[in-house]
Amino acid sequence: MKDLSYIVSREDWSLHRKGYQDQDRHQKKVREAIKQNIPDLVTEENIIMSDGKQIIKVPIRSLDEFRFVYNFNKKKHVGQGNGKSRVGDVLGTDSQQQGPGKGRKAGDQPGSDVVEAEISIAELEQLLFEELELPNLKQKDKDQLEITDIRFNDIRKKGIMSNIDKKRTILENIRRNALNGNPGIHGINPDDLRFKTWEEIVKPQSNAVIIAMMDTSGSMGSFEKYCARSFFFWMTRFLRKQYEKVDIVFIAHHTEAKEVTEEDFFTRGESGGTICSSVYIKALEIIESRFPPSLYNIYPFHFSDGDNLTSDNEKCVKLIRQLLSVSNMFGYGEVNQYNRSSTLMSAYRNIDLPNFMYYVIKEKTEVYKALKHFFKKQPVNGVFS
Amino acid sequence: MTSNDLKQLDYAIAEITEIADGFGLDFYPMRYEICPADIIYTFGAYGMPTRFHHWSFGKTFHKMKMQYDFGLSKIYELVINSNPCYAFLLEGNSLIQNKLIVAHVLAHCDFFKNNVRFSTSNRNMVESMSATAERVSQYELEYGAQAVESFIDAVLAIQEHVDPQIVRPQKLDKQQYMELKIQESKESKPSKSISSYDDLWDLDSSVKDGKESSRKEQQNRRFPPEPEKDVVWFIQEFSTELEDWQRDIMSMLRDEMLYFWPQMETKIMNEGWASYWHQRIVRELDLTTEESFEYAKLNASVVQPSRNSLNPYYLGLKIFEDIEKRWDKPTKEEQDRFGRKDGQGRAKIFEVRELDSDTSFIRNYLTKKLTDDLDLYVFEKKGVEWKITDKAWENVRDQLVYSRVNGGFPYIVVTDGDYQRSGELYVTHQYEGVELDLKYVERTLPYLFTLWGKSVHLETKVEEKGVLFTYDGKKVTRKFIG
């Protein structure tokens, strides 16, 4: 006797979350992989040049499930045509790294063990800034740092007519009419009226300004500029997280300094020698005229290849001391691909001031290290001292 | 789904079950479960509702579910090879969709129950996998989720390299078989003893060249005695690195792979068989006009040929129909040469569904006419272009067969488990004209190293030259070998 029995059932599966749980685990691994790649990602052109796009694709390694597989591109495949196929027909071209038909993901393709993952800049910021901290915060003049603001965030039965909340008033009317067994919108009476009302809030206002200074003399090539650009990109974003308002001033210099636009700062190159003191003087001028230290947290950062006029070095050190007296910190980044001995560095190495920091960037991935160096987490007790 | 809908479905299933039985399909008792989409997709990604946790399943699930959400693909059903047989129907299927699916599923179940490749299947795999999952999470508690996960990562990297053969030599299990072979290779040394006293003379010589002969014996001693296809088993048994819980996980994952294997090697047949029968069965039903339209639409979407790749449903269906036709009305030649009689079609396809797997199915039954009718071709990459390079039917057929050999995975065997007398692992890719993806080789070897605990070597061919990849725990090196 054959058993033709069957059961049809319909259960409650809502507690079966396995798929989602492991999906989360996978996503977490993607984030880990991204985190490991931060030094590469920080200078990823996609990001630096993203023009404010919020989601970017970044290449990450190591999330594929590796195993012994055939080389897809060197394999013969069998396909099916519409009845008119002939030898020599071209089915597709491989410019996009994508095999025809199969719909294989890029990571399956031989030779590329890079998987693209989508990540939002905000997410990347979160990962990156987890490891950074703002040193040398200073209490600024309180009175000037407080602003009052109003916020509509409450609904009340009493209020001024100009603030009436029409939608809620009508809703109340409908509700009341429905309760009385006569639904519809009619006979609005004072009981229905609803008003929006506000509260006053006092927000501490904090300002920061970055004085971005860069050597644009002939010796600064595109690599040097790109490193500086990446650095300033992240630094601006980092400070924006910490302060209400962050201004950034760009000062380019060779033998003399002038304030320029961001565009010019990163793209225009000039020839000639280098006199760094010129830019420090300019920075001091700008601070004095526009950014009173009592109101602003000031962060002068200077990028150069270190090739300064030797006789100028002493003056530079003096000016840096002066700058430090009005700033939270002073950072000097030297982009020095070939590990030359630089004149500026030989002078700066001897500055022994707690708020003066320098870092030498030799390759792209070191931009991240530089960020970590300048904004390193302090031992807990020292943070607000 | 209302209770009225359920009642209608119940009624339809009863009718379909009876029709299927009338056609001679032979299936297990059925358990139909109606599930929401995310549950069906979970099962699809894991291969089984009760399988253990792993991020790679989560990744697959996410991808499949996204395609569903975007309306790019849809799984209507999922059927599990088990007794009783579980079939999961997507909530929201219409009645006629479910009718097709039930008919389809019954044929799958008939295939699971009767095809010889499944003869050693564990039909309680639902419970086994659930037990495995439980043990894995127990190990996670004991040894840390991270340790368990990275170990499973390593096992999954080589999971396809098991030995799925269903006929065991001399009915011995692997361990016994290996011991027997080692024994044999020892005995096969030339035995000179003719008379019963001759071995006395041997004593002399053995004293003399004792050292030499033992050295020779050592050189001859091979481990494993024959190349071992079951890499997972070999490592699980002989790795000196593994702890008990790790061996346990390996053996459980191997069982799961062995369970899935027959499904991988009968994909075309199984889908073809199910499509063949859902068509025959639904034809027996009384459908309204609307139902007929809806059925035709769904059926067409299941078996439609797809460009540049092969739809296994369609190919399998066409071959089964072709076999039936050829055995129903054999040509004069077939009658004379093979003594084939009229009207044997049905009986023949039942025989094929019992005895063949995809490789033999294609090799034996894909004909020239069918290849031409289906417009099959071979294509490959030439420069940056993917081009049709061959339409000769034998080549198409052979290429299809190759692509199904060993489940479509490279054939890799352990040739030496004590390489260079230092316990290193030497595996060989049995090169048959298609190269491995070298990037992937380099990324997979570290996993093999994790499992073996000592240097690992993989021999393969690149541009017809022998190459040996070695991973010593630090980096992968490659060198050409003769």
Boltz contact constraints between the chains, C-beta under 6 A:
constraints:
  - contact:
      token1: [A, 3]
      token2: [B, 29]
      max_distance: 6.0
  - contact:
      token1: [A, 4]
      token2: [B, 17]
      max_distance: 6.0
  - contact:
      token1: [A, 4]
      token2: [B, 21]
      max_distance: 6.0
  - contact:
      token1: [A, 5]
      token2: [B, 29]
      max_distance: 6.0
  - contact:
      token1: [A, 6]
      token2: [B, 13]
      max_distance: 6.0
  - contact:
      token1: [A, 6]
      token2: [B, 30]
      max_distance: 6.0
  - contact:
      token1: [A, 7]
      token2: [B, 31]
      max_distance: 6.0
  - contact:
      token1: [A, 8]
      token2: [B, 10]
      max_distance: 6.0
  - contact:
      token1: [A, 8]
      token2: [B, 32]
      max_distance: 6.0
  - contact:
      token1: [A, 9]
      token2: [B, 33]
      max_distance: 6.0
  - contact:
      token1: [A, 10]
      token2: [B, 34]
      max_distance: 6.0
  - contact:
      token1: [A, 13]
      token2: [B, 35]
      max_distance: 6.0
  - contact:
      token1: [A, 13]
      token2: [B, 39]
      max_distance: 6.0
  - contact:
      token1: [A, 16]
      token2: [B, 39]
      max_distance: 6.0
  - contact:
      token1: [A, 18]
      token2: [B, 42]
      max_distance: 6.0
  - contact:
      token1: [A, 19]
      token2: [B, 42]
      max_distance: 6.0
  - contact:
      token1: [A, 19]
      token2: [B, 61]
      max_distance: 6.0
  - contact:
      token1: [A, 22]
      token2: [B, 53]
      max_distance: 6.0
  - contact:
      token1: [A, 22]
      token2: [B, 55]
      max_distance: 6.0
  - contact:
      token1: [A, 22]
      token2: [B, 57]
      max_distance: 6.0
  - contact:
      token1: [A, 22]
      token2: [B, 58]
      max_distance: 6.0
  - contact:
      token1: [A, 23]
      token2: [B, 58]
      max_distance: 6.0
  - contact:
      token1: [A, 23]
      token2: [B, 61]
      max_distance: 6.0
  - contact:
      token1: [A, 23]
      token2: [B, 62]
      max_distance: 6.0
  - contact:
      token1: [A, 25]
      token2: [B, 55]
      max_distance: 6.0
  - contact:
      token1: [A, 25]
      token2: [B, 58]
      max_distance: 6.0
  - contact:
      token1: [A, 26]
      token2: [B, 55]
      max_distance: 6.0
  - contact:
      token1: [A, 26]
      token2: [B, 58]
      max_distance: 6.0
  - contact:
      token1: [A, 26]
      token2: [B, 59]
      max_distance: 6.0
  - contact:
      token1: [A, 29]
      token2: [B, 55]
      max_distance: 6.0
  - contact:
      token1: [A, 65]
      token2: [B, 56]
      max_distance: 6.0
  - contact:
      token1: [A, 66]
      token2: [B, 157]
      max_distance: 6.0
  - contact:
      token1: [A, 66]
      token2: [B, 440]
      max_distance: 6.0
  - contact:
      token1: [A, 66]
      token2: [B, 443]
      max_distance: 6.0
  - contact:
      token1: [A, 66]
      token2: [B, 444]
      max_distance: 6.0
  - contact:
      token1: [A, 67]
      token2: [B, 157]
      max_distance: 6.0
  - contact:
      token1: [A, 67]
      token2: [B, 444]
      max_distance: 6.0
  - contact:
      token1: [A, 68]
      token2: [B, 410]
      max_distance: 6.0
  - contact:
      token1: [A, 68]
      token2: [B, 412]
      max_distance: 6.0
  - contact:
      token1: [A, 68]
      token2: [B, 444]
      max_distance: 6.0
  - contact:
      token1: [A, 69]
      token2: [B, 437]
      max_distance: 6.0
  - contact:
      token1: [A, 69]
      token2: [B, 440]
      max_distance: 6.0
  - contact:
      token1: [A, 70]
      token2: [B, 434]
      max_distance: 6.0
  - contact:
      token1: [A, 71]
      token2: [B, 435]
      max_distance: 6.0
  - contact:
      token1: [A, 71]
      token2: [B, 437]
      max_distance: 6.0
  - contact:
      token1: [A, 73]
      token2: [B, 381]
      max_distance: 6.0
  - contact:
      token1: [A, 74]
      token2: [B, 435]
      max_distance: 6.0
  - contact:
      token1: [A, 75]
      token2: [B, 434]
      max_distance: 6.0
  - contact:
      token1: [A, 76]
      token2: [B, 378]
      max_distance: 6.0
  - contact:
      token1: [A, 76]
      token2: [B, 380]
      max_distance: 6.0
  - contact:
      token1: [A, 76]
      token2: [B, 399]
      max_distance: 6.0
  - contact:
      token1: [A, 77]
      token2: [B, 379]
      max_distance: 6.0
  - contact:
      token1: [A, 78]
      token2: [B, 378]
      max_distance: 6.0
  - contact:
      token1: [A, 78]
      token2: [B, 396]
      max_distance: 6.0
  - contact:
      token1: [A, 78]
      token2: [B, 399]
      max_distance: 6.0
  - contact:
      token1: [A, 78]
      token2: [B, 400]
      max_distance: 6.0
  - contact:
      token1: [A, 79]
      token2: [B, 308]
      max_distance: 6.0
  - contact:
      token1: [A, 79]
      token2: [B, 377]
      max_distance: 6.0
  - contact:
      token1: [A, 79]
      token2: [B, 379]
      max_distance: 6.0
  - contact:
      token1: [A, 80]
      token2: [B, 305]
      max_distance: 6.0
  - contact:
      token1: [A, 80]
      token2: [B, 310]
      max_distance: 6.0
  - contact:
      token1: [A, 80]
      token2: [B, 374]
      max_distance: 6.0
  - contact:
      token1: [A, 80]
      token2: [B, 376]
      max_distance: 6.0
  - contact:
      token1: [A, 81]
      token2: [B, 375]
      max_distance: 6.0
  - contact:
      token1: [A, 83]
      token2: [B, 375]
      max_distance: 6.0
  - contact:
      token1: [A, 85]
      token2: [B, 375]
      max_distance: 6.0
  - contact:
      token1: [A, 85]
      token2: [B, 377]
      max_distance: 6.0
  - contact:
      token1: [A, 85]
      token2: [B, 388]
      max_distance: 6.0
  - contact:
      token1: [A, 87]
      token2: [B, 388]
      max_distance: 6.0
  - contact:
      token1: [A, 87]
      token2: [B, 391]
      max_distance: 6.0
  - contact:
      token1: [A, 89]
      token2: [B, 388]
      max_distance: 6.0
  - contact:
      token1: [A, 90]
      token2: [B, 385]
      max_distance: 6.0
  - contact:
      token1: [A, 90]
      token2: [B, 387]
      max_distance: 6.0
  - contact:
      token1: [A, 91]
      token2: [B, 308]
      max_distance: 6.0
  - contact:
      token1: [A, 91]
      token2: [B, 379]
      max_distance: 6.0
  - contact:
      token1: [A, 91]
      token2: [B, 386]
      max_distance: 6.0
  - contact:
      token1: [A, 92]
      token2: [B, 386]
      max_distance: 6.0
  - contact:
      token1: [A, 93]
      token2: [B, 384]
      max_distance: 6.0
  - contact:
      token1: [A, 93]
      token2: [B, 385]
      max_distance: 6.0
  - contact:
      token1: [A, 94]
      token2: [B, 384]
      max_distance: 6.0
  - contact:
      token1: [A, 100]
      token2: [B, 308]
      max_distance: 6.0
  - contact:
      token1: [A, 100]
      token2: [B, 386]
      max_distance: 6.0
  - contact:
      token1: [A, 101]
      token2: [B, 308]
      max_distance: 6.0
  - contact:
      token1: [A, 101]
      token2: [B, 309]
      max_distance: 6.0
  - contact:
      token1: [A, 102]
      token2: [B, 309]
      max_distance: 6.0
  - contact:
      token1: [A, 110]
      token2: [B, 437]
      max_distance: 6.0
  - contact:
      token1: [A, 111]
      token2: [B, 439]
      max_distance: 6.0
  - contact:
      token1: [A, 113]
      token2: [B, 439]
      max_distance: 6.0
